[in-house]
Amino acid sequence: QVQLVESGGGLVQAGGSLRLSCAASKIISKINVMGWYRQAPGAQRELVASITGGGTTNYADSVKGRFTISRDNAKNTVYLQMNSLKPEDTAVYYCNTRNPLSRTSSWGQGTQVTVSS
């Protein structure tokens, strides 16, 4: 099973930017959908953004125009560029890879993002 390791979280002021990275321990099939999810205290985990092997992206309405997901298949890495951060973006952010054919899925350990007002 592939291991995913997130990095890039931290504390930032409102209006600032962060870039999250998610590195996979082995080659990720282009069939796999890569995604970023987040979970705030007391809330359910929610999809933030996803990207297919072909580069098709999907975003939660709350982050459209502010966040950008990208994928480097050669480096087995997916990124989340977060701009114009808001306090409500505060959460633990998780990386996920999902194979829609085999229905297998793997999660990273999460990285904390805290946005101060």
C-alpha positions in Angstrom: 0.0 0.0 0.0 1.3 3.4 -0.9 2.3 5.8 1.9 1.5 9.5 1.7 3.4 12.1 3.6 2.1 15.7 3.8 4.1 18.8 4.5 3.9 22.5 4.4 1.3 23.2 7.0 1.8 25.9 9.7 0.5 29.1 11.2 -0.3 32.0 8.9 -2.2 35.3 9.2 -5.5 35.8 7.3 -4.8 36.8 3.8 -1.6 34.9 3.7 -0.5 31.8 1.6 0.7 28.3 2.2 1.7 25.5 -0.1 1.0 21.9 0.9 2.8 19.0 -0.6 2.0 15.3 -0.5 4.7 12.9 -1.5 3.8 9.2 -2.3 6.2 6.4 -1.4 5.8 4.8 -4.8 4.4 5.5 -8.3 0.8 6.5 -8.3 -1.2 5.3 -11.3 -2.6 7.9 -13.5 -5.9 6.2 -13.0 -5.8 7.4 -9.3 -7.6 10.5 -8.3 -5.5 12.6 -5.9 -7.3 14.8 -3.4 -6.9 17.1 -0.4 -9.4 16.9 2.4 -9.7 18.9 5.6 -11.2 18.4 9.0 -11.8 21.1 11.5 -12.4 20.4 15.2 -15.9 19.0 15.7 -16.6 18.9 12.0 -16.6 16.1 9.4 -13.8 15.6 7.0 -14.6 17.4 3.7 -13.2 17.4 0.2 -11.2 20.5 -0.6 -9.9 19.7 -4.1 -9.2 16.8 -6.3 -7.3 16.1 -9.5 -7.3 13.2 -11.9 -4.3 11.8 -13.7 -5.3 13.8 -16.8 -5.4 17.0 -14.8 -9.1 17.5 -14.4 -9.7 19.4 -11.1 -12.6 19.8 -8.7 -12.9 22.3 -5.9 -15.2 22.9 -2.9 -17.2 26.1 -3.4 -15.5 27.6 -0.3 -12.1 27.5 -1.8 -12.7 28.2 -5.5 -10.6 31.0 -6.8 -8.2 30.8 -3.8 -6.8 27.3 -3.8 -5.1 25.5 -6.7 -4.4 21.8 -6.8 -1.7 20.4 -9.0 0.0 17.1 -9.6 3.5 16.1 -10.7 3.2 12.4 -11.8 6.9 12.2 -12.4 7.6 13.1 -8.7 4.5 11.2 -7.4 3.6 14.4 -5.6 0.4 16.5 -5.4 0.3 20.1 -4.2 -2.2 22.5 -2.8 -1.5 26.2 -3.2 -3.6 28.1 -0.8 -3.9 31.9 -1.2 -6.1 34.5 0.6 -6.4 32.2 3.6 -9.2 32.8 6.0 -9.6 31.8 9.6 -12.3 29.3 8.5 -9.6 27.4 6.5 -8.1 26.3 9.8 -8.1 22.5 9.9 -6.0 19.4 9.6 -5.4 18.8 5.9 -5.2 15.3 4.6 -3.9 13.9 1.3 -5.7 11.0 -0.3 -5.2 8.8 -3.3 -8.1 6.7 -4.7 -8.2 4.2 -7.4 -11.7 4.2 -8.9 -11.3 0.8 -10.5 -10.1 -1.2 -7.5 -11.8 1.2 -5.0 -8.6 1.2 -2.9 -7.7 4.4 -1.0 -4.8 5.6 1.1 -4.5 8.6 3.5 -1.7 10.7 4.8 -1.2 11.5 8.4 -2.4 15.1 8.0 -0.8 18.5 8.4 -2.2 21.3 10.5 -3.1 24.6 8.9 -3.9 27.4 11.3 -5.1 30.8 10.0 -5.1 33.7 12.6 -7.4 36.7 12.2 
